[in-house]
Amino acid sequence: MLITDNRPPAYKAVLLTALRRVRTPVSAISALCLLIAALIGIAPDAIAAEPKPLETYSDWNNRGAELYEQDQLGAAIEAYSHAIALKPDSDAAFYNRANAYAAKGEFDRAVADYSKAAELRPDFTYAYVNRANVYYDKGEFDLAVEDLTRAIFLKPGEAVFYNNRGLAYYEMGRIDKAIADYGRAIELKPSDASPYGNRASAYYNQGQHDKAIADYASAIGDKSDDDGLYLGRGNAYYRKGLFDEAIRDYTAGLGLAPKNAKACLNRAMAYFEIGVLDRAADDYRIACGLGLGEACGHEKDARARFEQGVRHRHKKEEGR
């Protein structure tokens, strides 16, 4: 059975591109101190050698941003909580803490903080976008669609919002709406490969293999480092009976990800279809070794047929 995982997991990562942290600007006093230090010849490192205690909202918010960048998420959350205690009406601090909660996988707390940020600033586009990210990861795709629709209303020119909403529609089984959103994303940013790949997957699952192949080609361009795109196009070629083209794409994908068991199994099936049974047997064996149980029973059959063919050719040659 052909494995048709045609939407590479990498495309889901597009949902995370909207994460932004809001850093409080350095105060004018701090900037003036650095300027004076430069004028009188004191190195800035000398000033930084004895960091001042964190006291203000800005101190804690900026410290949270620094800790977030260092992937110290628990400490970042604590810093943002100090900032919120000092300025409980700060949409930025709630938003920043939500990002940290989301990165830790504490999705319910992230949703609560994104909601508070949106309540404090109803036009805070990225609070909706990032809350949609979390809803998506929780499997609450209808809520992700609602938030991305709000984001599109606020910023209708952002291609990634349409792409992300298309992903949510796809998961809901609303494939036509997903295709429409991917198309709009392509119109807004034709240089982005992600919506082409996502639309190709949607077309494939509708049985529109020619359109899928065209979109995969656009996503791949001259060359891609995404093995999933080659696997997807290979599957579309396979469905059309273009086994040589399928083998070429599976091979390209395996060049990028040699342990991609799905590509290995599918290439085995394509080899089997064109009668290259020894290579089919080799690929079945490798896919089996990589953990795909459905491949394990096929190696013996392909190998037996190959050996039977060899014996038949030998008999024919002997009879001449």
C-alpha positions as CSV (number, residue, x, y, z in Angstrom):
1,M,0.0,0.0,0.0
2,L,1.4,3.4,-1.1
3,I,2.2,5.6,1.9
4,T,0.6,8.9,1.1
5,D,1.8,11.3,3.9
6,N,1.8,14.1,1.4
7,R,2.0,17.1,3.7
8,P,5.5,17.4,5.1
9,P,5.5,18.2,8.8
10,A,7.8,21.1,8.1
11,Y,4.9,23.1,6.8
12,K,3.2,23.1,10.1
13,A,6.2,25.0,11.4
14,V,5.0,27.9,9.3
15,L,2.5,28.5,12.1
16,L,5.3,29.4,14.4
17,T,6.7,32.2,12.2
18,A,4.4,34.8,13.7
19,L,5.8,34.5,17.2
20,R,7.1,37.9,18.3
21,R,8.3,39.2,21.6
22,V,7.7,42.8,22.6
23,R,10.8,44.3,24.3
24,T,10.5,47.6,26.2
25,P,12.9,50.2,24.8
26,V,16.0,51.1,26.8
27,S,15.2,54.2,28.8
28,A,16.5,57.6,27.7
29,I,18.5,57.8,31.0
30,S,20.3,54.5,30.3
31,A,21.1,55.6,26.8
32,L,22.4,59.0,28.1
33,C,24.6,57.2,30.6
34,L,26.2,55.1,27.9
35,L,26.8,58.2,25.8
36,I,28.5,60.0,28.7
37,A,30.6,57.0,29.4
38,A,31.8,56.9,25.8
39,L,32.7,60.6,25.9
40,I,34.8,60.4,29.0
41,G,36.5,57.2,28.0
42,I,34.8,54.6,30.2
43,A,34.3,51.3,28.5
44,P,30.6,50.2,28.5
45,D,31.7,46.8,29.9
46,A,32.9,48.5,33.0
47,I,29.4,49.9,33.5
48,A,27.8,46.5,32.9
49,A,30.2,44.8,35.3
50,E,27.9,45.5,38.2
51,P,24.3,45.2,36.9
52,K,21.7,47.2,38.7
53,P,18.9,45.4,40.5
54,L,15.8,44.8,38.5
55,E,13.2,47.2,39.8
56,T,10.9,48.5,37.1
57,Y,8.4,47.0,34.7
58,S,10.8,47.6,31.8
59,D,13.7,45.9,33.7
60,W,11.6,42.7,34.2
61,N,10.1,42.7,30.7
62,N,13.4,43.1,29.0
63,R,15.0,40.5,31.3
64,G,12.2,38.1,30.3
65,A,13.0,38.7,26.7
66,E,16.7,37.9,27.3
67,L,15.9,34.7,29.1
68,Y,13.5,33.7,26.4
69,E,16.2,34.1,23.8
70,Q,18.5,31.9,25.9
71,D,15.7,29.2,26.0
72,Q,15.4,29.6,29.8
73,L,11.6,29.5,29.6
74,G,10.8,29.0,33.3
75,A,12.9,32.0,34.3
76,A,11.5,34.1,31.5
77,I,8.0,33.3,32.7
78,E,9.0,34.4,36.2
79,A,10.4,37.6,34.9
80,Y,7.3,38.4,32.9
81,S,5.2,37.7,35.9
82,H,7.2,40.3,37.8
83,A,6.6,42.7,35.0
84,I,2.8,42.0,35.0
85,A,2.7,42.5,38.8
86,L,4.2,46.0,38.3
87,K,2.0,46.8,35.3
88,P,-1.1,44.6,35.2
89,D,-2.5,46.4,32.1
90,S,0.5,45.6,29.9
91,D,-0.6,43.7,26.8
92,A,3.0,43.2,25.9
93,A,4.0,41.4,29.1
94,F,1.0,39.1,28.9
95,Y,1.8,38.4,25.2
96,N,5.4,37.7,26.0
97,R,4.6,35.4,28.8
98,A,2.1,33.6,26.6
99,N,4.9,33.0,24.1
100,A,7.0,31.4,26.8
101,Y,4.2,29.2,28.0
102,A,3.5,28.1,24.4
103,A,7.2,27.2,23.9
104,K,7.0,25.1,27.1
105,G,3.9,23.3,25.8
106,E,1.7,24.8,28.6
107,F,-1.0,25.5,26.1
108,D,-3.9,26.4,28.4
109,R,-1.8,29.0,30.2
110,A,-0.6,30.4,26.9
111,V,-4.2,30.7,25.7
112,A,-5.2,32.5,28.9
113,D,-2.4,35.1,28.4
114,Y,-2.9,35.6,24.7
115,S,-6.6,36.2,25.5
116,K,-5.7,38.8,28.2
117,A,-3.3,40.5,25.7
118,A,-6.1,40.7,23.1
119,E,-8.6,41.9,25.8
120,L,-6.2,44.7,26.7
121,R,-5.5,45.6,23.0
122,P,-8.3,44.3,20.7
123,D,-6.2,45.1,17.6
124,F,-3.2,43.1,18.7
125,T,-3.0,41.0,15.6
126,Y,-0.2,38.6,16.8
127,A,-2.1,37.8,20.0
128,Y,-4.8,36.2,17.7
129,V,-2.2,34.6,15.4
130,N,-0.2,33.0,18.2
131,R,-3.3,31.9,20.0
132,A,-4.4,30.3,16.7
133,N,-1.0,28.5,16.7
134,V,-1.8,27.0,20.2
135,Y,-5.3,26.1,19.2
136,Y,-3.9,24.3,16.2
137,D,-1.5,22.4,18.3
138,K,-4.3,21.4,20.6
139,G,-6.4,20.1,17.7
140,E,-9.0,22.9,18.1
141,F,-9.0,23.8,14.5
142,D,-12.3,25.7,14.5
143,L,-10.9,28.1,17.1
144,A,-7.7,28.5,15.1
145,V,-9.8,29.4,12.1
146,E,-11.7,32.0,14.1
147,D,-8.5,33.7,15.4
148,L,-6.8,33.7,12.0
149,T,-10.0,35.2,10.4
150,R,-9.7,38.0,13.0
151,A,-6.0,38.4,12.1
152,I,-6.8,38.6,8.4
153,F,-9.4,41.3,9.1
154,L,-6.8,43.3,10.9
155,K,-3.9,42.7,8.4
156,P,-5.4,41.4,5.2
157,G,-2.1,41.6,3.3
158,E,-0.2,38.9,5.3
159,A,0.2,35.8,3.2
160,V,1.2,33.6,6.2
161,F,-2.2,34.2,7.9
162,Y,-4.0,32.7,4.8
163,N,-1.5,29.8,4.7
164,N,-2.1,29.1,8.4
165,R,-5.8,29.2,8.1
166,G,-5.6,26.9,5.1
167,L,-3.8,24.4,7.3
168,A,-6.5,24.5,9.9
169,Y,-9.2,24.1,7.2
170,Y,-7.3,21.2,5.8
171,E,-7.3,19.5,9.2
172,M,-11.1,20.1,9.4
173,G,-11.6,18.3,6.1
174,R,-12.7,21.6,4.4
175,I,-10.3,21.0,1.5
176,D,-11.9,23.5,-0.9
177,K,-11.5,26.3,1.7
178,A,-7.9,25.2,2.4
179,I,-7.1,25.4,-1.4
180,A,-8.7,28.8,-1.6
181,D,-6.6,30.1,1.3
182,Y,-3.4,28.6,-0.1
183,G,-4.2,30.3,-3.4
184,R,-4.6,33.7,-1.7
185,A,-1.3,33.2,0.2
186,I,0.4,32.5,-3.2
187,E,-1.1,35.6,-4.7
188,L,0.2,37.7,-1.9
189,K,3.7,36.1,-1.7
190,P,4.5,34.0,-4.8
191,S,8.1,33.5,-3.7
192,D,7.1,31.4,-0.6
193,A,7.2,27.7,-1.2
194,S,5.1,26.6,1.7
195,P,1.6,27.4,0.3
196,Y,2.5,25.7,-2.9
197,G,3.5,22.5,-1.0
198,N,0.4,22.7,1.1
199,R,-1.9,23.2,-1.9
200,A,-0.2,20.3,-3.7
201,S,-1.1,18.1,-0.7
202,A,-4.7,19.2,-0.9
203,Y,-4.9,18.6,-4.6
204,Y,-3.4,15.2,-4.2
205,N,-5.9,14.2,-1.6
206,Q,-8.7,15.3,-4.0
207,G,-7.2,13.1,-6.7
208,Q,-6.1,16.1,-8.8
209,H,-2.6,14.6,-9.4
210,D,-1.6,16.9,-12.3
211,K,-2.3,20.0,-10.3
212,A,-0.5,18.5,-7.3
213,I,2.6,17.8,-9.5
214,A,2.5,21.4,-10.8
215,D,2.4,22.8,-7.3
216,Y,5.1,20.5,-6.0
217,A,7.3,21.6,-8.9
218,S,6.7,25.2,-7.9
219,A,7.5,24.4,-4.2
220,I,10.7,22.5,-5.2
221,G,11.9,25.1,-7.8
222,D,15.4,24.3,-9.0
223,K,16.2,22.4,-5.9
224,S,14.7,21.9,-2.4
225,D,16.2,20.6,0.9
226,D,12.7,19.3,1.9
227,D,12.5,15.6,1.4
228,G,8.8,15.7,2.0
229,L,8.2,17.6,-1.2
230,Y,9.9,14.9,-3.3
231,L,8.0,12.2,-1.5
232,G,4.7,14.0,-2.2
233,R,5.4,14.5,-5.9
234,G,6.7,11.0,-6.2
235,N,3.4,9.7,-4.8
236,A,1.5,11.8,-7.4
237,Y,3.6,10.4,-10.2
238,Y,3.0,6.9,-8.8
239,R,-0.7,7.4,-8.9
240,K,-0.5,8.4,-12.5
241,G,1.5,5.3,-13.3
242,L,4.7,7.3,-14.0
243,F,6.9,5.0,-12.1
244,D,10.3,6.2,-13.4
245,E,9.5,9.8,-12.4
246,A,8.3,8.5,-9.0
247,I,11.5,6.6,-8.5
248,R,13.5,9.7,-9.4
249,D,11.7,11.8,-6.8
250,Y,11.8,9.1,-4.1
251,T,15.6,8.8,-4.8
252,A,16.0,12.6,-4.5
253,G,14.1,12.6,-1.2
254,L,16.2,9.7,0.2
255,G,19.3,11.6,-0.8
256,L,18.2,14.3,1.7
257,A,16.8,11.9,4.3
258,P,18.3,8.4,3.9
259,K,16.3,7.0,6.8
260,N,12.9,8.0,5.4
261,A,11.3,4.6,5.5
262,K,8.1,5.8,3.7
263,A,10.1,7.0,0.7
264,C,12.1,3.7,0.7
265,L,8.9,1.6,0.8
266,N,7.2,3.6,-1.9
267,R,10.3,3.4,-4.1
268,A,10.3,-0.4,-3.6
269,M,6.7,-0.5,-4.9
270,A,7.6,1.6,-7.9
271,Y,10.6,-0.7,-8.7
272,F,8.3,-3.7,-8.4
273,E,5.8,-2.1,-10.8
274,I,8.5,-1.8,-13.5
275,G,9.9,-5.2,-12.9
276,V,13.2,-4.1,-11.2
277,L,12.7,-6.8,-8.6
278,D,16.2,-6.9,-7.1
279,R,16.1,-3.2,-6.3
280,A,12.6,-3.6,-5.0
281,A,13.7,-6.4,-2.7
282,D,16.6,-4.2,-1.4
283,D,14.3,-1.3,-0.7
284,Y,11.7,-3.5,1.0
285,R,14.5,-4.9,3.3
286,I,15.7,-1.4,4.2
287,A,12.2,-0.1,4.9
288,C,11.6,-3.2,7.1
289,G,14.8,-2.5,8.9
290,L,13.7,1.1,9.5
291,G,10.6,-0.1,11.3
292,L,7.9,-0.3,8.6
293,G,6.4,-3.7,9.3
294,E,4.3,-3.7,6.1
295,A,7.5,-3.9,4.1
296,C,8.9,-7.0,5.8
297,G,6.7,-9.5,4.1
298,H,7.3,-8.2,0.6
299,E,11.1,-8.6,0.4
300,K,10.9,-12.4,0.1
301,D,8.3,-12.2,-2.6
302,A,10.3,-9.7,-4.7
303,R,13.5,-11.6,-4.2
304,A,11.8,-14.9,-5.1
305,R,10.3,-13.4,-8.3
306,F,13.7,-11.9,-9.2
307,E,15.5,-15.2,-8.8
308,Q,12.7,-17.0,-10.7
309,G,13.2,-14.5,-13.5
310,V,17.0,-15.1,-13.5
311,R,16.5,-18.9,-13.7
312,H,14.0,-18.5,-16.5
313,R,16.5,-16.4,-18.5
314,H,19.3,-18.9,-17.9
315,K,17.1,-21.7,-19.2
316,K,16.3,-19.7,-22.3
317,E,19.9,-19.0,-22.9
318,E,20.8,-22.7,-22.5
319,G,18.1,-23.7,-25.0
320,R,19.5,-21.5,-27.8
